[in-house]
Amino acid sequence: MQRHNLANPRKYCVKSRGEPASASIRRNLAPFERPYPKNSMKYFHRKAASFFNIAVLVFASTLVFSQKSHAQFFDFVRAIPQNDSTGAPLAGGNTTFADGSAFVPDTDVARSSKWAWRSSQGIGGILSSLGPTSSTPPSNTKELVTTVSGLKPNTPYTVKVLYWESSNWGVRAGLTYANGTRTNAWFDTNSTAVVSADLLPWKTLPSIWSESGRTLYAGSLGTATANANGQVKVFVHDLPSADSNTRTWYQGVAIAEVIAAAPHVVDTASAGTHFSRGVHAQALADITIDRGEYWVGIPKALEVARGAAIRGVATGIAAELYDWRVRNGQARPPTLQFLRYSRDFDAELFMGVNMRGFVQPNPAGGFLYYDTNATSLATAAADWVRYVNHIVPTYRQGDSITNSRDAAILNSLTWSSTVPGDSFDTLLNSAEPAVPQVKYWEIGNEPTVGTTAYNVSNSYTLTATIYYPRYKAITQAMKAENPNVKVGPTIIDGSREGSQLTSIASDLSCPIDFVAYHPYERMGQLTDPTQLTRYLGSVWSRQSQFLNGIKQVLSDNGRDPSATEYAATEVNVSYWDTNDTEKEARMAHALGTVETVFTHARLGLVASHYWIWPAHRYDGTEYPSFKAFQNLRDHMGDTLVSTYAFQDIRLYITRDSRTGELAVWILNFSNDQDSTVQLKLQNLPTVQSATLLRLQDVTAKTTLFSSNLASDMPGGPSAHVDWTSTDMTGQNVSDMSLNLPAATISLLVIEPGVGSLKPTFVDQTGEKHFGVTFEGLPHASDVRYNLWSSDDLVTWEVVGEAEPGEVSITDNRPANASTHRFYRVEAVNQ
């Protein structure tokens, strides 16, 4: 039996002496120090033929924000002329001449005296105005009106006009009819009321933000109230008729209902939506062991990847010249080391397969591809699968290798050299635990990007024609070796590398179990706080578009997008080149990183790998994003219970299905505006403990530029941003006003406790045993329960156990008429 000296029992006890009828109820309010792992306990005093009930706390739930009315998420409405160039009606037509006369646009031409319906341009077509010659302005581009329908009658909406911009382009628009006088506002990139459309928070979004050097922009028209028929009219025109060279490409309208701050009801007992723990994963690199990243950067990344996922062995474009068998002749951690990482940090390993070729040193410096044969690459890939998923699980060091192929593969491995410390195992030793098999295998990396960054002098890219047969040969060889592995292409996105994805998707015999893609953002280019706030608020829109583009390619080629998994195996909200710069070190980057993680959870990705080095690779400076990853690791859970957005606030409530822990994540994207939320929760379980954590500047007011700077950065080293902690246990978290300082991440962690306890006696082979029934922790699949007993409230021992889901425990010893006994119930994570 387990025996512990526990001098401070928590709250409720049961005392028993002799026959149960003589027992009485008592309460002990002395605190009990909670050990790790997390647990929750109830103490009660037993009494015969009576029940000691502890009421379960049930709370109403609402979120009330301090802000006033606000337009939150926009819907995209295409402008479609009522007729085509022949006068035939167009489906969905919503745009005509504002004066009521018949509108028949010109055909798909660049220059015309009329509005032209260019169905091949933009998103499903645009309305173009550009004079028929460079010296002749258009003569019949009268004012247009687009009628947006299907709105809530008599409801205010924020309205923006959408147009394409290249050079010297723009649009004239307003919410009132200008009677053809061109007096409504002109919008171009010099207008303060114009932003790029990808910076808007979207609900139904445009399919693209840019094409062929053109960018989609949004001009603010203000607020309009929908009429009794649920319609808003937008009036559009071009520049004065004297101008023949300023182009208008009118795309449509962005419209969002103006929503007042109102209660947001959350049922914390709802089933919620499961998401993969891999969404807060880390990309690693097989850095040579003589570099600082190996000793600092990789351990730091692994620290926050625990329980999620990792990417290796060679990652990024380095995979496209990597020979896993010989490590390219360099002192790099080999495959088995990454398998051990996966085991030791409980992190799913994604592996990258070379589909371009093997290299050798170039006498002139750098490397040369010496073998780019698809058959060679397919053989190496199949051998890699066999090594990882068959040889390593089957053999241990010292075993006799009787299979000739297995022996040949092991004999081909060169995983040691004369470099100090470069002596790596090829098999596990006899005493260590097994390593996980690898399920996800990425094929290649970004086919339109060359390998010149790694000094490969004969670098080349993969056109669709080259890509298709290589992908097919490699994946078929891998599947022949192990049909259970999952294979998929690794592309930047469905736009830039859509032809490569199409080439394999169109062949339904090509296996595509998942698609890996790299949805890099560009927040690092911004320095203005207003732009940063706007950018943070639109992460969901851009990430949704990345994924939608890939799904569209699959759908267009006869595949079911819902039958395919997706992984963002490289992602960085500021861009890949901001690694270990002051831009990665600031609070804005941490906010964007967390918002990206939750976005990918909402989108259902199987993994999302941060690229790269969440802490400084050499000196280990813990950036705010590293700090954020620490608590994503510990408190993100795997179930999304609720999401909420209002102005610059994003709120996510999650639950851990193993422990039942609830976490309320609140992000404030504003640089300088604090906010307040009145938080109430419905059907909250019994609260064992509650803690409010906040990632903020601990030395001054937090802004988006608050930073933890490394020693090699201007102004560094510094350590201004860290988590603060406030114990909320005992407070009424069912009705709590939370201040949300600007540019901070707030995290309320609620640990559930055992609910109502009911003492009882159980007859076992003619003897009475004390027992207890109780309400187990809801949504907690890995929690087991212990019944502890003590004669003196100092030394305790476990006298009964219950597995997850069970709600009763019995003392394994019979009741004794001459002995006092105290009992408690403990919930413990397995």
Secondary structure, DSSP 8 states (H G I E B T S, - for coil): --EEE-SS--SB-EEEESSGGG----B--------SS-EEEEEE---TT-------------EEES---EE--EEEEE--BSB-TTS-B-TT--EEETTSS----B-S-S--SB-EEETTSTTT-EEEE--SBTTB--SB---EEEEE-S--TT-EEEEEEEEEESSSB-EEEESS--TTS--SEEESTT-TTEEEGGGS-EEE--S-SEETTEEEEEEEEEEEE--TTS-EEEEEE-S-TT-SS-BEEEEEEEEEEEE-------BTTS--EE--GGGGEEE-----TTSHIIIIIHHHHHHHHTTSEEEESS-GGGGGG--TTTGGGS----HHHHHHHHHHTT-EEEEEE--S-EEEE-TTSSEEEEE--HHHHHHHHHHHHHIIIIIHHH--TT-----HHHHHHHHT---B-SSTT-B--SS--SSS-------EEEESS-TTS-SGGGTBTT-----HHHHHHHHHHHHHHHHHH-TTSEEEEEES-TTTTHHHHHHHHTSTTS--SEEEE-----GGG---HHHHHHHHTTHHHHHHHHHHHHHHHHHHTT--GGGSEEEEEEE-SS-GGGTTSTTTTBHHHHHHHHHHHHHHHHHT-SEEEE-S-SB-TTT--B-HHHHHHHHHHHH--SEEEEEEEETTEEEEEEE-TTT--EEEEEEE--SS--EEEEE--BS---EEEEEEEEEEESSS---TT-B---TTSTT-S---EEEEEEE-TTS-TTSEEEEE-TT-EEEEEEEE----EEEEEEEETTEEEEEEEE---TT-TTEEEEEEEESSSSEEEEEEEE-TT--EEE-SS---TT-EEEEEEEEEE-
